[in-house]
Amino acid sequence: MSKAPRFYVNGPYLEDGGLLPAAVFHHAVTVRRLHSNDALTIFNGDGQEQNLRLRQVQKKTATVSALPPSAGPAPHPKAIHLGIASIQQLDWALQKATELGADKITILTTERSQGIHTA
């Protein structure tokens, strides 16, 4: 069984029958091509996750069903160390690290880093 894709939600968790926020809907349905009955996980940075299933997908909205929390031990913490070559890559790299579920992100400046000034 593959792990459900994870999405960041800037706000409270969703109630059963709630609507996915627009940004999550776009990424989940348009980009990741999830359909009705597909599972997904949302998180808001408080250390907890909410497991959901897409109940009904329409053209611009999707309702969700809340699933019970997963049983079993907590996953191992994930630390990601990013060596950024340019500042333009930073936003993209942080987004991908968050989607991977990183618990700690360290940004490293290297001798090839461009436009990043350190004190």
MOBEL-V454141 format. One record per residue. RES is the residue in three letters. PHI is phi in degrees with one decimal (999 if undefined). BURIAL is I if it has 24 or more other ideal C-beta (glycine too) atoms within 12 Angstrom, else O. Layout:
res: (RES:RES)
phi: (PHI:PHI)
burial: (BURIAL:BURIAL)
This chain:
res: (MET:SER:LYS:ALA:PRO:ARG:PHE:TYR:VAL:ASN:GLY:PRO:TYR:LEU:GLU:ASP:GLY:GLY:LEU:LEU:PRO:ALA:ALA:VAL:PHE:HIS:HIS:ALA:VAL:THR:VAL:ARG:ARG:LEU:HIS:SER:ASN:ASP:ALA:LEU:THR:ILE:PHE:ASN:GLY:ASP:GLY:GLN:GLU:GLN:ASN:LEU:ARG:LEU:ARG:GLN:VAL:GLN:LYS:LYS:THR:ALA:THR:VAL:SER:ALA:LEU:PRO:PRO:SER:ALA:GLY:PRO:ALA:PRO:HIS:PRO:LYS:ALA:ILE:HIS:LEU:GLY:ILE:ALA:SER:ILE:GLN:GLN:LEU:ASP:TRP:ALA:LEU:GLN:LYS:ALA:THR:GLU:LEU:GLY:ALA:ASP:LYS:ILE:THR:ILE:LEU:THR:THR:GLU:ARG:SER:GLN:GLY:ILE:HIS:THR:ALA)
phi: (999:-80.7:-75.9:-67.6:-64.7:-108.3:-136.5:-84.1:-120.8:-88.0:155.4:-73.4:-70.1:-91.3:-85.7:-59.7:87.6:-74.8:-96.1:-67.0:-59.7:-55.6:-65.0:-68.9:-56.6:-57.7:-68.3:-71.7:-91.7:-81.5:-83.2:-84.2:60.5:-77.1:-125.9:-53.9:76.2:-79.4:-91.0:-150.7:-126.3:-118.3:-146.3:-127.9:88.7:-93.3:92.2:-114.1:-131.2:-125.2:-89.0:-132.9:-129.7:-67.1:-87.6:-141.4:-109.1:-112.7:-63.6:-127.2:-140.3:-147.5:-96.1:-126.9:-111.9:-76.1:-103.5:-64.9:-59.6:-68.1:-86.6:111.4:-69.3:-64.8:-66.7:-65.7:-63.4:-117.7:-111.2:-122.9:-111.1:-107.7:-95.8:-95.7:-80.9:-144.5:-65.3:-64.7:-80.5:-61.8:-60.3:-62.7:-65.2:-65.4:-61.9:-66.9:-63.5:-65.9:-61.9:-75.6:91.1:-64.8:-89.1:-141.8:-123.2:-113.2:-97.8:-106.5:-96.4:-119.4:-67.4:-98.4:-66.0:-116.0:72.7:-113.0:-103.3:-111.6:-81.3)
burial: (O:O:O:I:I:I:I:I:I:O:O:O:I:I:O:O:O:I:O:I:I:O:O:I:I:O:I:I:I:O:O:O:O:I:O:O:O:I:I:I:I:I:I:O:O:O:O:O:I:I:I:I:I:I:I:O:I:O:O:O:O:I:O:I:I:O:I:O:O:O:O:O:O:O:O:O:O:O:O:O:O:I:O:I:O:O:O:O:O:O:O:O:I:O:O:O:I:I:I:O:I:I:O:O:O:O:O:O:O:O:O:O:O:O:O:O:O:O:O)
